[in-house]
Amino acid sequence: MKAWLTGLAPALLVALTLGVAIAKLPPAPPVDPAAAEAKKAKDAADAAKGAALQAKYEDRAAARYMMEQKAKGKAVTPQMPANWADMEAKAKEAASKVPGAQPAPAAAPAAPVAAAAPKAMAPKK
């Protein structure tokens, strides 16, 4: 019984301390609807800008991969998402809602690489 009380005492102390700490927190400030709307628009523009930058760097990585494969003599067919133009339009629209924000530069889809004829390999001697 004594061991049980010895283990329970620290738990009660922690629970009591936590209750007092939470009780002393100040109330949340009132939310201004205009400020909340501006923050929401800014967050949407930032998300759209981030998506546009990610798409740009994905296109850059894909172009480099295709170039390396072409140098090796392998043909690679690029696969573009069907909605890349819609995503770019949404990014521009979200950026236009935020005053002073500049939309991310548009990344054009990677141009398809012309299929190179496979090189004839000489037999090893």
Secondary structure, DSSP 8 states (H G I E B T S, - for coil): -HHHHHHHHHHHHHHHHHHHHHHTS-------HHHHHHHHHHHHHHHHHHHHHHHHHHHHHHHHHHHHHHHHT--------TTHHHHHHHHHHHHHTSTT-------------------------
